[in-house]
Amino acid sequence: MHAVPNGRVNLHLDNNKKNYFKKLIQATCLLTIFVIVLGAYTRLSHAGLGCPDWPGCYGFLVVPEVSQLPPELGLIETAKAWKEMIHRYFAGSLGLFILIIFMCTILVKKYRPLIKISACLLLLVLFQAILGMLTVTMSLQPLVVVGHLLGGFLVLNLTWLLLLKIKQRPLQENHNISDLAYFSSLFLIALVLSQIALGGWLTANYAATFCNELPFCDGFAMTYSWQQFSFFSIWQLPTSNSSYEFGVLPAQARLSIHLLHRFWAILTTIVVLSVCFRLYLLTTSLHIKNCISWVTALITCQVSLGIMVVFFDFPLLIALAHNLCAALLLMSLIRLSYSLYTSPASQTLQQSGE
């Protein structure tokens, strides 16, 4: 007579463990978003070199008082130093959360199917820590800054994928569209990531203010913009500088970087909206339609924020919202891709491929 109650208790405990693990991944995902936005705030408020060493600040674990430093170091910009250190504290906490997730996938048998993703996530975070160190020690070298930015987005991608695998059940309904839809969604993810990389290259080279009018850099005059645009100057890799803060590339290169970011944004928006519109018309799945609606809404919001950033002369809050929206847009595309992958049509594709 006690077998059933005990079974229920065990099942209840098992569900509790699953809920705790899901909450851990949810918290990690939210923390990753916060760290990305906090990193953008640190970068956009020019606090990236607030502490010239790593992982501490002038050899301390907290921002020191001026009286604690040797006179030859000069004045310390305390506000910038605290911004940088707070970002490091939260990034370090994120690393601990991811380490706990990895340990859970090793120790708990039911979570072992997630061990590959959690292992990749842990290795990526360790690599992120190295890039964070190089960002400071190499004085904001643009290539390192962009790598660090993309690494943060990849950490978010993998954490979000873990949460989807835990939270979202495979679809029971067939979406009734071609198997090509899944590969189209992967292409959209790659396209948006390339646009995020261009945005990172723009901010890393401090090129945002070199094109401060709409739709072109000289008001509505297209001629000036095309005369100044140089595709090859965009890929200049500044080297051998003591510091890259506030940018070292010539004005033409920075203007060209900004213009390419705008042009690629237009192309990305057209392609994403076109593919989403096509998929929305073809699918019969309400869940897939919901995923597509989120992608459409977020890319529309992202374009609007990009226009507002320029129109209002690059305010910090709107620039941060632009960065946050990019992260949410990428998450919505991953959710769409994962839903297509786990749908009956995609499962049929995998079985036929085998």
N, C-alpha and C positions, 0 to 999 in steps of 0.2 A: 504493500500500500504506500510505502514511502518512496518507491522508485520514481513515480511520476513527479511528486513535488521536488525531489532532489534533481531530477532531470530539468525541471523548470528553473530551479535555482542556478544550475550550471549554465543553462542557456542564457539566463538573465545576466550572469557574470560575464559570459562570453560577449554578449551584446554590449555590456558596459565597457569592456576592453576595446571593442571596436569603436565605440563612441569616443573614448578617450583618445584613441589613435587618430580618429578623424578630426577631433578638436585640435589636436597637436598640429596636424597638417594645415588646418584652417588658420590657426594662429601663425604658423610659419609663413603661409601665403600672404597674410595681411602684413606681417612684419617685413617681408620681402618688398612689397609695394611701398611701405613706409620708408625703407632704406633707400629705394630707388629715388623717391621724391626728395628725401633728405640729402642724398648725394647731389641731385640736381640743384637743390637750394644752396648747398655748399659751393658748388661750381659757379652758379649764376651770381652769387653774392661775393665772388672773388675771394673765397676763404680756403681755397684748395691748398694754399701754402701757409695757412695760419700757423701750422706747426711744421718746422723744417725737417724734423726727424720722424722716425717711425719705429715702433708703434706708439711710443710715448710722445710727450710734447716738451721739447728742450730737456729730455732726460727724465721727465716726471710722468707719472701715470695720470695726473690731472694737470690742468693749465696752471703753471706756477705764478706766483706773485713776482712783480718786477724786482723786488728786493732779494729774491732768491737766485737771480741770474747774475752772471758776471757783467760788469759795466761794458765790456767790449762787444757784447751782443746787441747793444742798443735797446730801443724800446720794443716791447712785445705788443702786438695788436690783440688784446685779450678777447675782444668780441669774435674776431675771426678764428682765433685759436680754439675757443669753446665750440664754435660751429663745427670745426673739423673734428674735434675730439668727441663730441656727441654723436657725430656720424660714425666714428670708429667704434664707439661703445655699442651702438645698435647693430652695426655690421658684425661685431664680435658675438653679440647675443644671437644673431641669426645663424652664425656658424655653429653655436652650441645646440640650437634647436635642430639643425640638420644632422648633427652628429647623433643626437638622441633618436631621430627618425631612422638613421642607418642602423643603430644598435637594436632598435625594435624589429627591423626587418631581419636581423641576424638571429635574435633570441626568440622571437615569436614565430612559430612554424607557419601559421596562417598568413603571415605577411611576407613570407619569403619570395613569393612571385614578384614582389616589388623591389627586391634587393638590387637588381641591376640599375634601376632608375635611381634608387637612393645612393648607390655607390657612385654613379656618375655625378649626382648632385653634390656629394661630399667632395669629390675630386675637383669639381668646378669651383666650389667655395674656397678650397685651398688655393687654387690657381688665382681666384679673385683676390685673396689676401696678398699674394705675391704682386699682382698688378697694382693693388692699392699701395703697397710699399714703393713700387717703381714710379707710380704717379707722383709721389712726394720726392723721392730721391733723384728722379730725372726731371724735376721741376716742371711738371705738367706737360711733358712731351706729348704732342697731339695724338700720335698713334697709340701710345699707352693709354691715354685718356679714353679714346674711342673703344679700345679693347676692354677696358674696365667697365664702360657703359654697356656694351653688348653682353659682357659676362653677367652683369646684373639682370638683364632681360632674360638671358638663358636660364639663370637660376629660377626666376619667376616662372618661366615656361615649364620647367621640370617639376617644380613644386605644385603648380596648377594641374599638371598632368597626373601627379600622384593623387591629388584631391579628387579629380574626375574619376579615376579608377576606383577609389574608395566609395565615392558618393553616388556616382551616376550609374544606373543599371543599363545594360545593353538594351537597345530599342527592340520592342516586340513587333513593331510595324515596319513594313518595307517602305522605303522612301520612293520607290518606283522611278528612280532616275539612273542614268548610266553610272557604271563603276568609275568612269572618268571624273566624276564629281569629287571623289576623295583626293585624287591627284591634283585637281584644280584648287582645292582648299590648301594643299601643301604649297602650291605655287604662290597663292595669295600670302601665306605666312612668310615665304622667302622674300616676296616683293615688299611687304610692309617692313620686314627686318632690314632690307637694304635702304629703305627710306629713313628708318631710325638711325642707321649707321651714318647716313649723310647728315642727318640732324646733329649727331654727335660730332662729326667732323667739322660742321659749321660752328658749334659752340666751342669746341676744343681750340679752334683757330680764331676765336673771337670775331667771327665774321657776321654776326647778326645785324649790327648797326650799319653795315656797309651797303645796305639796300633798304632804305627806310621809307619807301613810298610804294603805292599800289597803282596799277598791277605791275609796273616795271620800276626800275630804280630811278628813273627821271620822270616821275608822274606817268602820263599816258604816252610818253615818247618812247617808242620801241627802239629807235635808231641808236640812241646813246647806250642802251643796255647791250645791244648786240655788238656795238663797236668795242665795248670794254670786255665782253665775255671772251674768255680763253679756256678752252676745255683742258688743255694740257697743264695749265698753271694750277688747276684744282688739285692735282695729285702730287704737288711738290711736298716733299717730306723735310720739314725744317730740322736741321741737325746742328750740332756744335754750338748751341747757345747755352749760356749760363742759366737762363730762365725763359720759359715760354709763356709766362703769365702775360695776359693782355695781347698775345699774338705777336708773331714775328714775320709772317708772310706779307708781301707787298699788297697794296690796296687792290690791284687788279685781280690777284688770286683770290682774295677774300670776297670780293664782289662776285666773282665767277662761282665760288662755292655756294654763295647764297642763292644765286640765280638757278644753279643746277638743283639745289634743294627744292626750290619752288616748282621748277619744270617737272621734276621727278614726282613731286607731290600731286601734281595735276594728273600725270600719267597713272600713278598708283590709284588715285581716287576713281578715275574712269574705269580702270580694269576691275577693281574690287566691286564697284557698283554694278558693272555690266555682268560679271560672273554671278553675283548675288541675285540680281534681277532674273537672270536665266534660271538659276536653281530654284528660286522661289516659285516661278511659274510651273516648273516641271514636277516638283516634289508634292507628294500627298501627305507627308508626315507633318503634323502640327509642331512636333518638337524641332524638326529641322527648320521649319518656317520661323519658329521663335529664335533659333540661333542666328539665322540670316538677318532677322529684324534687328537683333542686337548689333551685329556687325555694321549694318547700314546706318543705324543711329549713331554709333560711335565714330565711324569715319566721317559722317557729316559734322558731328561735334568737333572732331579733330581739325577739319578744314576751317571751320568757323573760328576756332581758337587761334589757328595759325594766322588768319586774316586779322583778328583782333590784336594779336601780338604786335604786328607791324603798324596797324592803324593807330593804336594807342601808345606807340613809341616804346615798345618792349618793356612793359611793366612786369615786375617779378612774379606777382601772383598769377597772372595769365600765362606766363611762360611755364610756371610750375604746373598749372592745369593742363597745358599742352603736353607736358612730359607725362603726367599721370594718364591722360587720355590715350596716349600712345601705348602705355602698358595695358590698359583695359581693352583697347582694340586688338592687341595681340592675343590677349586671353580669350576674347570672344571668337577669334579665328581658330584658336586651338580647340575650343569647345565644339565649334562647328566641324572641324576635321575629325575630332575624336568621335563625335556622334555619327558621322558618315562611316567611319572605320568600323564601329561596333554595330552598325545596322545589318539587317539580314542580307542586303545586296552585297555589302563589302565582305561578309563572311562567305558568301557563295564564291566571290572572287578569290579569296584566300584558298578555299578548298579546291577550286579548279586549277589554281596555280600550283598546288601541291601535286 
